[in-house]
Amino acid sequence: MRKSAPHRRPTILVAFMLMSLLVSSCLPKPPAESGDVNLTVYGFSIMKESLEKSIYPGFAAKWKAEHGQEVRFTSSYAGSETITNQILQGVKADIAILSIERDALRLKEGGFVTTDWHAFPQKGIINKTPFVILVRPGNPKGIHDFVDLAKPGVKLIHPDPVSSGGAQWSVLAIYGSELVKSEKQSGEPDQVRALQTLRAIWRNVISTPGSAREARTQFETGFGDALITYELEGLLMKQAGNPVQIIVPQATIFSEHPAVVIDRSVVATRRPVIDAFIQYLWSEEAQRAFVKYHFRSSTNDALNQENKELANIEMPITIDYFGGWVKAYPEVIEGIFRDQVQRRK
């Protein structure tokens, strides 16, 4: 018996090696850093053209030239509140480009964003655009400012503030416009006048689509007399040959759009390319691309002069006028619009 034991050792060793190979072949392989990489970007609805036609190809070419690695992108677009809810519910995304900073704060509170986007250039704001009014050719309803949207018989399309960040900007544009104009006229902002105007306009709303892009689509089909939306939507429609006229209010708000990294989804091997893409958004190349697609640059006002179609805003408003989103949302969107306008329509 003792003499036969050494003869079994090679057999046992071979069996062990075969088992080890079998187990190792079943384990998931770590991603190869030199292979292609795919980035998943969730963007609010109007980001599609600038990202897919210019920003993605520009960054991919730059990364390929510098690192020899192919970068591909998967995108999803919807209202800012909607994409934020989707990420909070667990969909995998590497980066989110949002319409309102409140949604970035929600992602931070949920533990999905740990990197401080305020540490990025321009406090995380990649571009901006003013809110305007779109009407039918010839302006048959005689609309020249927000207050005219309250005229009897005007049929207004307005995205839903529950799902759309653009809709919340629009509410602030209407309300803030009357505050700013009344302050210029009398020295004090007239909150009663602003509330009455917002309430009268909302009575003329006939449809509340889920996003700014869905609202634009409805308007393009001939539905409604007017639409409040981002300036770039009107310019893209005109560029595509759609019959539309852009009305620039005397006072209106500039929406500002933050980009954030969804840190919970990011693995270490992909972090360099994600961080590089985020920083690329503030490069001159990317900022010029945004302007080409009718956004305003957040870094260089001189670039905005390259797009001659961008309107001059006589009395511009920013979110700072309302004390930032931490005050604007509870005080205006919830306290004024939802409690005093929407529920009393």
C-alpha positions in Angstrom: 0.0 0.0 0.0 2.8 2.4 0.9 4.5 1.7 -2.4 1.4 2.6 -4.5 0.8 6.0 -2.9 3.4 7.9 -5.0 1.8 6.6 -8.2 -1.5 8.4 -7.3 0.1 11.8 -6.7 0.5 12.8 -10.4 -3.1 11.8 -11.0 -4.4 13.9 -8.1 -2.2 16.9 -9.2 -3.5 16.7 -12.8 -7.1 16.5 -11.6 -6.6 19.5 -9.4 -5.1 21.5 -12.3 -8.0 20.6 -14.6 -10.5 21.7 -11.9 -8.7 25.0 -11.4 -8.7 25.7 -15.2 -12.4 24.8 -15.3 -13.3 27.1 -12.4 -11.2 30.0 -13.7 -12.8 29.8 -17.2 -16.2 30.2 -15.6 -15.3 33.4 -13.7 -16.1 36.8 -15.3 -13.1 38.4 -17.0 -12.1 41.9 -15.8 -12.5 44.5 -18.6 -9.5 45.0 -20.7 -8.3 48.6 -20.5 -7.0 48.6 -24.0 -10.4 47.4 -25.5 -13.3 49.5 -26.7 -15.3 51.4 -24.1 -18.9 52.4 -24.1 -20.2 55.4 -22.1 -23.9 55.6 -21.2 -25.2 59.2 -21.0 -28.7 60.2 -19.9 -29.6 63.6 -21.2 -32.6 65.9 -20.9 -34.6 66.0 -24.1 -33.1 68.8 -26.1 -29.5 67.6 -25.8 -29.8 65.0 -28.6 -28.6 67.0 -31.6 -25.6 68.6 -30.1 -24.4 65.4 -28.4 -24.9 63.0 -31.2 -23.9 65.2 -34.1 -20.9 66.9 -32.6 -19.9 66.3 -29.0 -19.7 62.5 -29.1 -17.8 62.3 -32.5 -15.4 65.1 -31.4 -14.5 63.5 -28.1 -14.2 60.0 -29.6 -11.8 61.2 -32.3 -9.7 63.1 -29.6 -9.5 60.1 -27.3 -8.7 57.7 -30.2 -5.8 60.0 -31.3 -4.4 60.3 -27.8 -5.0 56.8 -26.4 -5.7 54.5 -29.3 -9.0 53.4 -27.8 -12.4 53.5 -29.4 -15.1 55.2 -27.4 -18.8 54.6 -28.2 -21.9 56.1 -26.6 -25.3 54.9 -25.5 -27.8 57.7 -24.9 -31.3 58.0 -23.4 -33.3 61.3 -23.6 -36.4 62.4 -21.7 -37.5 65.2 -19.4 -34.9 66.0 -16.7 -37.1 64.9 -13.8 -37.9 61.6 -15.7 -34.3 60.7 -16.3 -33.4 61.5 -12.8 -36.1 59.2 -11.5 -34.9 56.5 -13.8 -31.4 56.7 -12.4 -32.7 56.8 -8.8 -34.6 53.6 -9.6 -31.4 51.8 -10.7 -30.9 52.2 -14.4 -27.1 52.2 -15.3 -25.7 55.5 -16.4 -22.2 57.0 -16.3 -23.1 60.6 -16.9 -26.3 62.7 -16.6 -26.8 66.1 -18.3 -29.8 67.7 -16.6 -32.0 70.7 -17.2 -32.1 71.8 -13.6 -29.6 71.6 -10.7 -32.4 70.4 -8.4 -32.1 67.0 -10.2 -28.4 66.9 -9.6 -29.1 67.5 -5.9 -31.6 64.7 -5.9 -29.0 62.3 -7.3 -26.5 63.5 -4.7 -29.1 62.9 -1.9 -29.8 59.4 -3.2 -26.1 58.5 -3.1 -25.7 58.2 -6.8 -23.5 61.3 -7.2 -20.6 61.8 -4.9 -18.3 64.0 -7.0 -19.0 67.7 -6.4 -20.1 69.0 -9.8 -19.5 72.6 -8.5 -15.8 71.8 -8.7 -16.1 71.4 -12.5 -15.7 74.6 -14.7 -18.5 77.1 -14.4 -19.8 75.2 -11.3 -20.8 72.3 -13.5 -23.0 74.3 -16.0 -22.1 73.2 -19.5 -24.4 75.5 -21.5 -27.5 77.7 -21.2 -30.4 79.1 -23.3 -33.2 81.6 -22.8 -36.9 80.8 -22.8 -39.0 82.2 -25.7 -42.5 81.8 -27.2 -43.2 80.0 -30.5 -46.2 81.1 -32.5 -47.7 80.4 -35.9 -46.4 82.4 -39.0 -47.7 85.9 -39.1 -48.5 85.8 -35.3 -52.3 85.6 -35.8 -53.0 85.8 -32.0 -50.9 89.0 -31.6 -48.5 87.6 -29.0 -45.6 89.8 -28.1 -44.7 88.8 -24.5 -45.7 86.3 -21.9 -48.7 88.3 -20.7 -50.3 88.0 -24.2 -50.6 84.3 -23.6 -53.4 85.0 -21.2 -55.6 86.5 -24.0 -59.0 84.8 -24.4 -58.9 82.1 -27.1 -55.1 81.4 -27.0 -54.4 77.7 -27.0 -51.0 77.1 -25.2 -48.9 74.0 -25.1 -46.7 73.8 -22.0 -44.7 70.7 -20.9 -45.6 69.1 -17.6 -43.6 70.5 -14.6 -43.9 67.1 -12.9 -41.6 65.4 -15.5 -39.9 68.2 -17.3 -37.2 70.5 -16.0 -37.9 72.8 -19.0 -41.5 73.2 -17.8 -40.2 74.4 -14.4 -37.9 76.9 -16.1 -40.9 78.1 -18.1 -42.9 78.7 -15.0 -40.0 80.7 -13.5 -39.7 82.6 -16.8 -43.3 83.7 -16.7 -43.4 84.6 -13.0 -40.0 86.2 -13.0 -40.7 88.2 -16.1 -43.6 90.0 -14.4 -41.5 90.5 -11.2 -38.6 92.1 -13.1 -40.8 94.3 -15.3 -42.9 95.5 -12.3 -39.8 96.3 -10.3 -38.4 98.3 -13.2 -41.6 100.3 -13.4 -42.4 100.9 -9.7 -39.2 100.0 -7.8 -40.8 97.0 -6.2 -41.5 93.5 -7.6 -45.3 93.0 -7.8 -45.9 89.4 -6.6 -49.7 89.8 -7.0 -49.3 90.8 -10.6 -46.9 88.0 -11.3 -49.3 85.4 -9.7 -52.3 86.7 -11.6 -50.4 86.6 -14.9 -49.2 83.0 -14.3 -52.7 81.9 -13.3 -54.3 83.5 -16.3 -51.8 82.0 -18.7 -52.2 78.5 -17.2 -55.9 78.6 -17.8 -55.1 78.7 -21.5 -52.9 75.5 -21.4 -54.5 72.8 -23.5 -51.8 70.1 -23.3 -48.9 69.2 -20.9 -46.5 66.8 -22.7 -43.8 65.0 -20.7 -40.8 66.9 -22.0 -39.9 70.0 -24.0 -39.1 67.9 -27.0 -42.6 66.2 -26.8 -44.2 69.6 -26.6 -42.3 70.8 -29.6 -43.5 67.7 -31.5 -47.1 68.5 -30.7 -46.7 72.0 -31.9 -45.0 70.9 -35.1 -48.1 68.8 -35.9 -50.2 72.0 -35.9 -51.7 71.6 -32.4 -52.1 74.8 -30.4 -51.4 78.5 -31.0 -48.3 78.9 -29.0 -45.5 77.1 -27.1 -43.1 78.3 -24.4 -39.8 76.6 -24.9 -36.0 76.8 -25.1 -34.8 79.3 -27.8 -32.8 76.5 -29.4 -35.9 74.5 -30.1 -37.4 77.3 -32.1 -34.1 77.8 -34.1 -33.9 74.0 -34.8 -37.4 74.0 -36.1 -36.7 77.0 -38.4 -33.5 75.3 -39.5 -35.5 72.2 -40.4 -37.9 74.3 -42.5 -40.9 74.2 -40.1 -43.2 77.3 -40.3 -42.7 78.9 -36.9 -42.1 82.4 -35.6 -40.0 83.1 -32.5 -41.2 85.8 -30.0 -38.6 87.0 -27.6 -40.1 88.3 -24.3 -38.8 91.5 -22.9 -37.7 89.7 -19.7 -37.0 86.0 -19.6 -34.9 83.4 -17.8 -31.8 81.6 -19.0 -31.9 78.0 -18.2 -28.5 76.5 -17.0 -27.7 72.9 -17.5 -25.4 70.9 -15.2 -23.5 67.7 -16.0 -22.8 65.1 -13.3 -20.9 61.8 -13.0 -23.1 58.9 -11.7 -20.3 57.7 -9.4 -22.2 54.6 -8.1 -22.1 53.1 -11.6 -18.4 53.9 -12.4 -15.8 51.2 -12.2 -12.1 52.2 -11.7 -10.9 51.0 -15.1 -13.4 53.3 -16.9 -13.0 56.3 -14.7 -10.3 58.0 -16.8 -12.3 58.2 -19.9 -15.4 59.3 -18.0 -13.5 62.1 -16.3 -12.0 63.1 -19.6 -15.4 63.3 -21.3 -16.8 65.4 -18.5 -13.8 67.9 -18.8 -14.2 67.9 -22.6 -17.7 69.5 -22.3 -16.0 72.8 -21.3 -13.3 72.7 -24.0 -13.5 75.4 -26.6 -14.2 72.7 -29.2 -17.3 71.4 -27.3 -18.5 74.9 -26.4 -18.3 76.0 -30.0 -20.3 72.9 -30.9 -23.0 73.8 -28.4 -23.3 77.3 -29.9 -23.6 75.7 -33.4 -26.6 73.9 -32.2 -28.1 77.1 -30.7 -27.1 76.8 -27.0 -25.2 79.6 -25.4 -21.7 78.9 -24.2 -21.2 78.8 -20.4 -17.5 79.7 -20.6 -17.0 82.3 -23.4 -19.6 84.8 -24.4 -17.5 85.7 -27.5 -18.3 82.2 -28.9 -22.0 83.1 -28.8 -21.3 85.9 -31.4 -20.6 83.2 -33.9 -24.3 82.3 -34.0 -26.0 85.3 -35.5 -29.5 83.8 -34.8 -29.2 84.0 -31.0 -31.5 86.7 -29.8 -30.6 89.7 -27.6 -32.5 89.5 -24.3 -33.4 93.0 -23.0 -33.9 91.9 -19.3 -32.2 88.6 -18.7 -33.0 86.6 -15.5 -31.0 83.8 -13.9 -31.9 81.3 -11.2 -30.0 83.5 -8.8 -32.8 86.0 -8.9 -34.9 83.4 -7.0 -32.1 82.4 -4.6 -31.1 79.3 -6.6 -33.0 76.1 -7.0 -32.9 75.4 -3.2 -35.4 78.3 -2.9 -37.0 78.5 -6.3 -38.4 75.0 -6.2 -40.2 75.1 -2.8 -41.2 78.7 -3.0 -42.2 79.2 -6.7 -42.7 75.7 -8.3 -44.4 74.2 -5.2 -45.6 77.2 -3.2 -46.9 79.4 -6.0 -47.4 77.3 -9.1 -48.7 74.0 -7.6 -50.5 75.4 -4.6 -51.9 78.7 -6.0 -52.1 78.1 -9.8 -52.4 74.5 -10.8 -54.8 73.4 -8.0 -57.0 76.4 -8.7 -57.1 76.2 -12.5 
